Amino acid sequence: MTDWTSGYVADIGYTYGYYTELNPARLALPFLNAGLAPPEISHACELGFGQGLSINLHAAASAVHWSGTDFNPSQAAFAQALAAAAGSDAQLFDQSFAEFAARDDLPEFDYIGLHGIWSWISDDNRQVIVDLLRRKLKVGGVLYISYNSLPGWAAFAPMRHLMTEHADALGAAGQGIANRIDGAIAFAEQLLATNPLYSRANPQVSERLTTMKAHNRQYLAHEYFNRDWHPMHFATLADWLQGAKLSFACSANPLDAIDAINLTPEQQTLLNQLPDADFRQSVRDFMVNQQFRKDYWIKGARRLDPLAQAEALRAQRVILTAHRPEVPMNVTGSLGEANLSEIIYNPLLDQLADHKPRSLGQLETALKANGINFPQLLQATLILTGAGHLAPVQSDKLIAKAKKTSDRLNSHLLQQARGSNDVQFLASPVTGGGLPVNRFQQLFLLALSQGHKQPSDWAAQTWQLLQSQGQRLLKEGQPIESAEENLAQLTQQAETFAQQQLPMLRALGVV
């Protein structure tokens, strides 16, 4: 492994994932729910952007000026190509955190995001980040940070250490990281088969190992096999960020705000008795066995009075970002699955089913006849947002401004889908971020953009493209051999797409 990696996995690329929590347009709702004034975001930064999909979708789909770095030059090159295709002003570099922090052309940021990277870097790099936050995050600015947390990782951490030790000691470097990972997992299974006292004391380790095996090796390499891997207590992170004058604002996961699906009544009572807000977070992590936190921190919080909070919440607009879900349905919290009330969720989803933006105030007025009050509406909005069915909406002015760059990026990604399954997201200027759109759906959109009007035509063009590359659809894990059945399957998918996803994508400005 070469020196420039600083112990971070670099011989296999990071996944082409999109992380919606990095979208600054999402922070207003949880901030307002917590009674805090959200800042205006004009300049933002992402540290350790991986393949750069999130930062590019956010740069193309909003009016925010983005800067960022990822030390892997291959990943930075891919990210820069996306920025060039979109024509956004994103400034993307392949520098280390120290090199990036030393630049004299960086603006002051309203928002800085770190997804996961905090858990996989050295203390020296953490200190560089804290210094950057101290110098370059504006007063009132927000840090989004996600990280592996304790106590949730306490049981599995020794097994993770043993597997990395196996990969280093018994895996030959020439095998490549993916083969070394497979060898480490196989050895861990051999060890557990001997029924050691460790696994008897920690029975969930076997289940975690099974879950781990199902992930692709790119993800596992970066998630588990870096030299530095440090799950952290909330209080320890708070000590680190104190040097940058940051205080905890709220969770970036809207579902965390719903105590009823995460905490028992006894747990809620105990937490409400604790006067220190940070200590409450530490205790709550024990109650839910927190493994991964997604949080907002702020440099100088401004608390809203109840009237200002209520007015700002009612002005918040949301949009349905999925085909209308059927109720009854469940949502998963720390306590397991919870049933959502048909009495509340059916009328609310009926109001949003046309995929038009509506403010919470408009929804409150429309739902009064159903006996739904504002606290119930707010809770339902948080739950549907956390479950991925709703998203906050940008202003009409920002939507119009972002449409050109998001269209250019989406056009580039549709062309890329002709030969690659890597990127399965497109940009929405309505939400300021990305939406899941799989490869076949992207190819249907490509055919539509080329003048093909009917789903059968989209399917025919897609099949012609796949056939020219020797590719087939899968059915029950096996390739479909006949051209007729491949085309029939694609036609069925295209018709469903036309009925369910296409109207939504049009409303969200993707098309």
WOLINHU-V190581 format. One record per residue. RES is the residue in one letter. PSI is psi in whole degrees, 0 to 359 (999 if undefined). OMEGA is omega in degrees with one decimal (999 if undefined). D_FIRST is the distance of its C-alpha to the first C-alpha in Angstrom with 2 decimals. Layout:
{{RES,PSI,OMEGA,D_FIRST} {RES,PSI,OMEGA,D_FIRST}}
This chain:
{{M,132,-174.4,0.00} {T,158,-172.9,3.80} {D,326,-173.9,6.69} {W,347,-178.7,8.61} {T,339,-176.5,7.22} {S,35,178.0,8.91} {G,359,-179.8,7.64} {Y,142,-179.4,8.93} {V,125,-179.0,8.29} {A,355,-177.4,7.93} {D,8,171.1,8.02} {I,134,-174.6,11.58} {G,157,176.4,14.17} {Y,161,-179.6,16.28} {T,163,179.8,19.81} {Y,52,-177.0,22.75} {G,158,172.7,24.57} {Y,135,-174.3,27.33} {Y,101,-171.2,28.12} {T,334,179.6,31.77} {E,339,177.7,31.73} {L,350,-177.9,29.97} {N,115,-179.3,33.19} {P,337,-179.9,35.30} {A,345,-178.8,38.44} {R,348,-170.1,38.07} {L,339,-174.9,38.35} {A,316,-175.8,42.11} {L,308,178.0,43.31} {P,327,176.7,41.54} {F,310,-178.5,42.34} {L,322,177.7,45.99} {N,327,178.7,46.19} {A,1,179.2,45.05} {G,21,-178.4,47.69} {L,148,177.5,45.33} {A,120,177.6,45.68} {P,143,179.9,42.73} {P,160,168.1,41.73} {E,135,-176.9,42.04} {I,116,175.4,38.63} {S,330,177.6,38.42} {H,129,-176.3,34.97} {A,162,-176.2,31.88} {C,140,171.1,28.15} {E,126,179.9,25.21} {L,126,-176.9,21.99} {G,61,-171.4,18.86} {F,3,177.7,20.86} {G,231,177.9,18.40} {Q,352,174.2,20.05} {G,16,-178.3,22.92} {L,314,-178.8,25.64} {S,311,-175.8,27.22} {I,325,179.5,27.36} {N,320,176.0,28.85} {L,320,179.9,31.37} {H,324,178.0,32.46} {A,320,-177.2,32.75} {A,331,-172.2,34.72} {A,9,-178.5,36.93} {S,179,175.4,38.07} {A,11,-179.4,39.26} {V,137,175.9,36.45} {H,120,-174.5,34.44} {W,142,169.5,30.72} {S,155,178.7,27.82} {G,169,179.0,24.20} {T,150,168.8,20.57} {D,126,-169.5,17.25} {F,346,-178.8,14.20} {N,114,-174.3,12.90} {P,328,178.2,14.97} {S,317,178.8,15.68} {Q,319,178.6,17.12} {A,323,179.0,18.95} {A,317,177.4,20.43} {F,316,-179.6,21.79} {A,319,179.4,23.22} {Q,324,178.1,24.81} {A,321,176.6,26.42} {L,318,179.4,28.02} {A,320,178.7,29.33} {A,319,179.7,30.81} {A,321,-179.6,32.46} {A,334,-173.5,34.01} {G,24,176.1,35.13} {S,170,179.6,34.17} {D,22,-179.6,33.49} {A,131,178.7,30.11} {Q,106,-171.7,27.93} {L,132,-172.5,24.29} {F,164,177.0,21.39} {D,38,-175.9,17.63} {Q,157,170.3,17.60} {S,165,178.7,16.12} {F,321,-179.7,18.86} {A,316,178.5,19.86} {E,317,179.9,20.28} {F,316,-178.0,22.14} {A,335,-178.8,24.32} {A,354,-179.7,25.31} {R,143,179.3,26.76} {D,6,-179.3,30.52} {D,13,179.2,31.40} {L,138,174.4,30.58} {P,174,166.3,33.72} {E,138,-173.3,34.67} {F,144,171.6,33.62} {D,343,-171.8,35.90} {Y,133,174.9,33.08} {I,132,-177.6,29.37} {G,139,173.7,27.41} {L,115,177.9,24.26} {H,106,172.8,23.65} {G,333,-167.9,21.65} {I,331,-179.0,19.01} {W,328,-176.9,20.74} {S,345,-168.3,19.76} {W,16,-177.6,15.97} {I,167,-177.6,15.57} {S,166,175.5,16.16} {D,325,178.0,19.73} {D,316,178.5,19.14} {N,326,175.6,18.33} {R,320,-180.0,21.29} {Q,324,175.7,23.46} {V,316,-179.6,22.60} {I,316,179.3,23.67} {V,320,178.3,26.81} {D,321,176.6,27.72} {L,318,177.5,27.38} {L,320,-179.6,29.61} {R,320,-174.7,32.05} {R,326,-166.8,32.37} {K,349,175.3,32.02} {L,124,-176.9,33.33} {K,158,167.6,37.08} {V,130,-173.9,39.72} {G,355,-178.3,40.36} {G,161,-173.0,36.89} {V,137,168.3,34.92} {L,126,166.1,31.41} {Y,127,179.8,30.30} {I,131,172.6,27.60} {S,145,-174.5,26.52} {Y,154,173.2,24.58} {N,131,-171.2,24.35} {S,161,174.4,27.35} {L,147,16.7,29.16} {P,0,-171.6,31.23} {G,330,-178.6,30.24} {W,359,-172.0,26.81} {A,320,-176.4,28.17} {A,321,-173.4,28.97} {F,343,-175.8,25.77} {A,317,177.9,23.28} {P,323,178.3,23.52} {M,319,176.6,22.91} {R,317,-180.0,19.81} {H,318,-179.7,18.51} {L,320,-179.6,19.54} {M,321,177.0,17.82} {T,325,176.4,14.36} {E,319,177.2,15.22} {H,315,-178.8,16.25} {A,323,-179.6,13.14} {D,318,-171.8,11.09} {A,323,-173.4,14.07} {L,348,178.1,15.72} {G,124,179.0,13.50} {A,136,-177.6,12.18} {A,325,-178.6,8.71} {G,346,179.2,10.95} {Q,339,-173.9,12.96} {G,154,-173.9,10.93} {I,325,-177.6,10.74} {A,316,179.0,14.50} {N,324,178.2,15.66} {R,325,176.4,13.88} {I,314,178.7,15.61} {D,319,178.7,18.83} {G,320,179.9,18.69} {A,320,178.8,18.26} {I,317,179.1,21.15} {A,319,178.8,23.26} {F,319,178.9,22.90} {A,321,177.3,23.88} {E,321,176.7,26.89} {Q,317,-179.7,27.81} {L,313,-178.2,27.78} {L,331,179.0,29.94} {A,340,177.5,32.29} {T,0,177.7,33.23} {N,56,-179.6,34.62} {P,158,178.1,33.01} {L,327,179.0,34.74} {Y,311,-178.0,31.71} {S,332,176.6,32.24} {R,326,177.3,35.99} {A,339,-177.8,35.66} {N,72,-173.1,33.27} {P,339,-178.9,34.57} {Q,349,-178.8,32.73} {V,319,179.9,29.36} {S,319,178.8,30.31} {E,319,178.7,31.27} {R,320,179.3,28.03} {L,320,177.5,26.06} {T,317,176.9,28.37} {T,319,-179.6,27.81} {M,318,-178.2,24.04} {K,331,-175.6,24.30} {A,343,-179.0,26.19} {H,153,175.5,23.46} {N,158,-170.8,21.35} {R,335,173.7,17.79} {Q,311,-179.6,16.51} {Y,314,-177.1,18.41} {L,321,-179.2,17.37} {A,315,-176.3,13.61} {H,334,-177.6,14.22} {E,324,-170.3,17.23} {Y,336,-164.6,16.30} {F,21,170.0,12.70} {N,158,176.9,11.14} {R,317,178.1,10.75} {D,128,179.8,13.92} {W,104,-168.0,16.79} {H,87,167.9,20.18} {P,147,-169.4,23.39} {M,140,171.1,26.03} {H,149,175.8,29.81} {F,316,-177.5,31.75} {A,326,178.1,33.29} {T,317,176.2,29.99} {L,319,178.8,28.98} {A,321,177.0,32.50} {D,318,178.1,32.02} {W,313,-172.1,28.90} {L,347,178.1,30.75} {Q,327,179.7,33.94} {G,341,177.2,32.66} {A,10,178.5,32.66} {K,35,-179.0,36.18} {L,142,175.4,35.20} {S,153,-179.4,37.22} {F,133,178.2,36.83} {A,298,-178.7,38.77} {C,170,175.1,38.49} {S,146,174.2,36.35} {A,355,176.7,35.05} {N,109,-176.5,35.92} {P,332,-180.0,39.68} {L,335,179.4,40.18} {D,339,-178.9,39.37} {A,353,-176.9,42.59} {I,95,-176.1,44.70} {D,327,-173.2,45.48} {A,334,-179.2,47.64} {I,0,-175.7,44.76} {N,333,-171.5,42.41} {L,141,174.2,44.61} {T,162,176.9,47.69} {P,322,179.5,50.86} {E,320,178.3,50.46} {Q,318,178.3,46.93} {Q,319,179.6,48.16} {T,314,179.5,51.02} {L,313,-179.4,48.82} {L,318,-178.1,46.44} {N,344,178.4,49.43} {Q,350,-175.7,50.71} {L,122,-174.4,47.67} {P,338,-175.4,48.36} {D,121,-174.0,44.83} {A,318,-179.5,42.85} {D,320,179.0,39.38} {F,326,175.7,40.45} {R,321,178.1,41.72} {Q,318,178.7,38.25} {S,315,-179.2,36.88} {V,319,179.3,39.75} {R,322,178.9,39.44} {D,325,175.8,35.80} {F,322,-178.1,37.19} {M,323,-177.0,39.92} {V,1,-177.1,37.69} {N,54,-171.5,34.69} {Q,127,179.6,32.54} {Q,332,-175.5,28.98} {F,119,-179.2,28.06} {R,144,173.6,29.93} {K,107,-167.9,30.57} {D,155,168.7,32.51} {Y,134,172.0,34.14} {W,152,-173.4,34.48} {I,146,176.7,36.85} {K,84,-179.5,37.64} {G,82,-178.4,41.39} {A,144,173.0,42.80} {R,115,-178.8,46.20} {R,136,-179.2,48.20} {L,147,171.0,50.71} {D,161,-174.1,54.26} {P,323,-179.5,55.30} {L,313,179.6,57.18} {A,321,177.9,54.37} {Q,313,-178.1,51.91} {A,318,-179.3,54.32} {E,318,-179.5,54.98} {A,322,177.4,51.32} {L,317,-179.3,50.53} {R,336,178.4,53.45} {A,346,-177.9,52.28} {Q,128,178.8,48.81} {R,146,177.4,48.60} {V,163,179.0,46.77} {I,147,176.8,46.50} {L,123,-174.1,45.99} {T,16,177.6,42.66} {A,162,171.8,43.22} {H,138,-172.3,46.14} {R,117,-179.5,48.63} {P,152,178.8,47.61} {E,137,174.9,50.35} {V,136,13.4,51.78} {P,146,174.2,51.93} {M,169,-176.3,48.18} {N,156,170.3,45.83} {V,145,-175.2,43.18} {T,124,171.7,40.66} {G,190,-179.0,40.34} {S,335,179.5,39.28} {L,358,-177.8,42.62} {G,203,-178.2,42.06} {E,140,177.1,43.86} {A,139,178.5,46.77} {N,137,177.6,49.49} {L,137,-174.0,50.23} {S,125,176.2,53.91} {E,327,-176.7,55.54} {I,327,-179.4,58.15} {I,314,-168.9,55.61} {Y,328,178.1,52.86} {N,310,177.0,55.05} {P,322,180.0,57.09} {L,314,-179.7,53.99} {L,329,174.5,52.15} {D,321,178.6,55.39} {Q,329,-174.2,55.43} {L,357,-170.4,51.89} {A,340,179.5,52.07} {D,3,176.8,52.88} {H,37,173.5,49.48} {K,140,179.1,51.18} {P,139,175.0,49.95} {R,143,176.2,52.19} {S,158,176.6,52.28} {L,329,176.0,52.62} {G,318,176.7,56.05} {Q,318,179.2,57.11} {L,321,178.1,55.90} {E,314,179.7,57.74} {T,316,-177.2,60.96} {A,332,-173.7,60.57} {L,1,179.6,59.89} {K,322,-179.1,62.73} {A,339,178.1,65.04} {N,3,179.3,62.70} {G,22,-179.0,62.97} {I,122,-179.6,59.31} {N,174,-173.9,58.89} {F,318,176.5,56.19} {P,322,177.0,54.23} {Q,319,177.9,54.06} {L,316,-179.4,52.98} {L,315,179.0,50.24} {Q,316,179.0,48.89} {A,322,178.7,48.97} {T,316,177.9,47.17} {L,317,-179.0,44.36} {I,313,-179.2,44.07} {L,327,175.8,44.12} {T,314,179.0,41.56} {G,330,179.6,39.23} {A,356,176.1,39.77} {G,12,-179.2,38.82} {H,333,-179.6,42.39} {L,158,173.1,43.23} {A,147,172.3,41.59} {P,154,-174.2,42.93} {V,138,175.3,44.35} {Q,167,176.8,44.01} {S,156,179.5,47.20} {D,324,179.4,48.97} {K,316,179.5,48.35} {L,324,178.1,44.58} {I,313,-179.5,44.64} {A,323,-178.7,46.55} {K,325,-175.0,44.27} {A,348,-171.7,41.07} {K,321,-176.9,42.55} {K,313,-178.3,41.85} {T,323,178.3,38.14} {S,322,176.9,37.65} {D,318,-179.1,39.68} {R,318,178.7,37.57} {L,316,-179.8,34.28} {N,320,177.9,35.88} {S,319,178.0,37.24} {H,316,-178.6,33.80} {L,325,176.5,32.37} {L,319,177.1,35.37} {Q,321,-179.5,34.75} {Q,329,-179.2,31.09} {A,343,178.9,32.33} {R,325,-176.5,34.11} {G,5,-174.0,31.01} {S,145,176.4,28.52} {N,12,-171.4,28.63} {D,308,-171.4,25.67} {V,120,-176.6,27.72} {Q,40,178.5,30.61} {F,153,173.7,31.98} {L,165,-174.2,34.40} {A,139,174.9,35.60} {S,116,176.6,38.87} {P,345,179.3,40.62} {V,318,-179.2,42.89} {T,348,-177.6,40.23} {G,15,-176.6,37.89} {G,206,-175.7,34.98} {G,157,176.6,33.81} {L,144,178.4,35.61} {P,124,176.5,34.47} {V,112,-173.6,35.72} {N,175,-172.4,34.42} {R,314,-178.9,33.99} {F,319,177.9,37.53} {Q,323,175.9,39.05} {Q,321,179.1,37.27} {L,327,173.8,38.67} {F,318,178.1,42.10} {L,322,177.2,41.87} {L,315,178.1,40.93} {A,319,178.1,44.02} {L,318,179.7,46.13} {S,340,-179.7,45.04} {Q,11,172.8,46.13} {G,1,178.9,49.64} {H,121,-170.1,49.61} {K,328,-170.7,51.71} {Q,145,177.0,51.89} {P,324,179.0,49.30} {S,326,177.9,50.33} {D,322,177.5,49.39} {W,318,-179.3,45.95} {A,318,-178.2,45.39} {A,317,179.7,46.65} {Q,320,179.7,44.39} {T,317,179.9,41.33} {W,321,177.8,42.22} {Q,319,179.4,42.71} {L,313,-179.6,39.22} {L,318,-178.2,37.61} {Q,323,-179.7,39.78} {S,340,179.4,38.76} {Q,9,179.6,35.11} {G,27,-177.0,36.12} {Q,151,-179.5,35.37} {R,157,170.5,37.58} {L,160,177.3,38.19} {L,145,172.9,37.59} {K,118,-175.2,40.37} {E,40,176.2,39.71} {G,359,-177.3,36.27} {Q,143,178.3,37.78} {P,139,173.2,38.07} {I,122,-171.7,41.54} {E,317,-172.5,42.84} {S,141,178.2,46.04} {A,322,-177.3,46.06} {E,317,-178.8,48.96} {E,323,174.1,47.22} {N,313,-178.7,44.03} {L,321,178.9,46.28} {A,318,178.6,48.29} {Q,317,179.5,45.29} {L,320,179.2,44.05} {T,318,177.6,47.57} {Q,316,178.3,47.84} {Q,320,-179.1,44.56} {A,321,179.1,45.76} {E,319,176.0,49.10} {T,319,178.4,47.56} {F,317,-179.2,45.26} {A,325,-177.0,48.34} {Q,323,-170.0,50.24} {Q,306,-173.4,47.69} {Q,322,-173.3,44.57} {L,314,177.1,45.95} {P,321,178.7,48.56} {M,316,-179.0,46.00} {L,327,175.6,43.53} {R,315,179.7,46.46} {A,330,-178.5,47.47} {L,8,174.4,43.94} {G,9,179.5,43.88} {V,325,-179.9,41.17} {V,999,999,43.75}}
